[in-house]
């Protein structure tokens, strides 16, 4: 049984002491493909480097809503820089623009800047015929509105999707994939069963968002891609199918959306 972790951050400093060992153990555990997600310029560069070093690691590059500069001048400089980085490294190992989107949980004072960064990076993805990977937290209405006003040619993924039934409904209507992570396994998870049931198998992905959000039974510990099997097991339990079936369909879906 093989797994595809559609979103991890092995470029994070929490892996600095044992990154190569964890990557080796990840592959040996059966997670035979995974995506390393950028969230700012340095992390995107690290993501690209890891994808070049390891055959089974793929890269996404972008500036997240929590990492954008706080004024227009610096924002446009950052957008130009990430555009140059992506254009200069446009290979099959670079599979999406992300993570990008809106986050009103951590930042409510710069909503317009967030929207501008989101839209500009959608435009970049459209120019390069790449899908996008969306970070949306407490910003469901505006996220959907931006996507309606700025259609994404190659669609994309709602990563670590919040358990918001209305957002998932509209995301699916727009043709996006839904990726679930550790929170659906939490004992206090609200709506987990209902939202997982909403997503058809052909639009489903799994991820860890490592090193964050470790699933049960490892909640509270540093997360890594090996834990993606617990997300798959929970989804299988909810949908009443075998874990092997979830591993298979999510692997195929990731290969499809990322054009691997």
N, C-alpha and C positions, 0 to 999 in steps of 0.2 A: 504494500500500500504506500503510494507516494502522495506527498502534499505540496501545494504551491501556496506559500505565504505571500499574499499580495501587497503587504505593507509592513516594513520593519525599518528600524533606524540603527543599523550596525555602524553607521557613521557617527553615532552619539559617543560622547566622551565616557559614558558609563562602560563602554567596551574597550577602552584604551589599554587596559592591562592584560586582557586575554582575548582580544578580537579574533586572531587567527585560530586559536583553539576552539572558540565557540562556533566559528564558521565551519570548521572541520567537523565538529560534533553534530552540528545542525544537519549537514548533508548526510552524514552517516546514519542519522536517526530516521531518514526517509523524507525529509523536507528537501526535495531535489531541485527546487527552484524557489527563489524568493526575490522580492523587490526591495531595494534600499532607497528610501525616500528622502529627498532633500526638503528643506524647509526654509533655508536662506542660502546666500551665496557660498559660504564656506562648506556647509553640509552638502550642497549640491555637487561641489567639486570633489568632495570625499566620496560621495555616492558614485560618481563617474569613475573614480579611480578604482573602487572596489569592483565595479562591473567589468572593468578592463582586466583586472587581476584574476577574477574567478569566472569560469565559464557559466556557472549556474546562478550568478547574481545579475540582476537587471537594475537599471537606474531610472529614477524620475527626478526631475529638477524643477525648482520653483521657489517662490517666496511666500510663506504662509502668512495669514492675516495677523498672527502674533509676532511676526518678525519684520514687518514693513517699516520703513523710516516714517518719522512723524511729521514730515512736511513734504510739499509737492516736489520741490527741487531735488531732494535726496531720493524721493520715491522714483522719479523718472530716471535718475542715474542708476538706481538698483535694477529697474526694469530693463534698461538698456544693457546693463552688465549681464544679467541672467540670459537675455536674448542672445548676446554674443557667445556666451558659454555654451548654450544649447546648440546654436547654429554651428559652432566649430566642432562640436562633438556629436553630430547627428549620425549615429550608427544604429544598428539593430538592437544594440544593448540599451539604448536610451528609449524608453517605451512610453513615456507620458510626461506632461507638464504638471507638476504638483510638488508638495501639496499646496493647493491654493484655495481661497474661499473667504468665508466670513466667520468671525468669532466675536460674539457680543457678551460672552461670559467673562472673558478677561479684559476686553477692550470695548467700551461703549462710547468713548469720546471721539473716536476717529472713524466712524462708520463710513463716511464718504470716501476717505482715503482707502479704506479696505475695499470698497466697491470698485474704485478706480483701478487698484492693483489687480483685483479679480478679473475685471473686464479686459485689461491690457494683456493679461496672461492667457485668457481665453483666445484673444486675437492671435497671440503667438502660437498657441496650439493649432489654431485653424490654418495659419500660414504654413506650418510644418506638417499638417495632416496627422497630428498626434491627439490621443484622448487626454482628458484631464483627470486629476485625482483631487477630490473635493474634501476640504475640512470645513464642516459647518457645525457650529455649536451655539445654541440659543439664538439662531439667526435663520430659522427655517423659511420664514415668509420671504425675506429679502434674498436668500440664496436661490429659491425657486424663481423669483421675479427676475433676477439677473440672468438666469439660464434661459428664461422665456424671451427676454429682450435681446439676448446675445447667444443665439443658437450655436451649439458646439457640434461641428461637423462629424467628428469621430466619437462623440459622446464621452463616456468615462465612468467614474466610480465615486460613489459616496463612501468615503473610507471611514472605518470605525463608526458606522452610522448610528446616530442617536436614536433612541427608541421612541421615535415620534411618528405615529401612524400617518398623520396627514402629510408630512414631508416625504415619507417613503412612497405613499400613494402617488404624489405628483412627480417624484423622481422616476418612478417606474413608467408613468405616462410619457415622460420626456425621453425614455429609452435608456436610462442609466442603470448601471449595475449597483447592487447594494452589498457592501462588505461588512461583515460582523466580526467583532473582536471579543476579548475577554469579558467585558461587562455583561454580555448575555448569560454568562455562567454564574454571575454573582447571586447569592441567595436572596438579596434584597432588590434584584433587578425588576424594575417596573416595565410592564408591557412586553417583556422579552418573548414570551410564547406567542403573543398576538402578532408582533412585528415579524418574527421569523416565519410564521405561517403565511404572512402577506406576500413574501418574496418567492416567486416561482424559481424552480431549480435552475433554469437557464439564465437567470439574472443574479445568481448568488455567488459571493466570494467569501473567503475566510482570510483572516490576518491576525497578527499578534500586536502590531504597533509597538514592538519591542523598542526600548527596554521598559516600556510603560504597560500598565493595565494587565498584569498577569492574571490569567483565568484561575478559577478554582481548579485544582486544590492548591495552587501555588500563589494565591493572592497575597500581595504584600512583598513578594520577592522580585528581584530583577527579572524581567521577562526576556525570553529569547524565542526564536522561531520554532524550537522543539515543542513549545506549548500550543502550537496551532492545532494539534490533534484534539485538545480538549474543547476547542471551539467547534470543531467538526463533530465531535461526539455529542455535544449539547444540541446542535442543530439536527443531527440524526435522531436524537431522542424526541425532539419536538415534532419532527416531520414523520416520525414512525418508519424510518428507513435504516439501512445499515450504514455504519460510519464509512465503509468502503465506497458506498454510493456518493456520499457527500464529498469525500476526497476526490473521487473521479470527476464529478461534474464541476466542482470548483476549480480543479486543475484545468479542465478543458475550457472553462469560461475565462480563466486568467490568460491562457494561451491565446484565446480569441480576441479579447479586448486589447491585449498588449501586442497583438500581431507577431507572436513568436513562432 
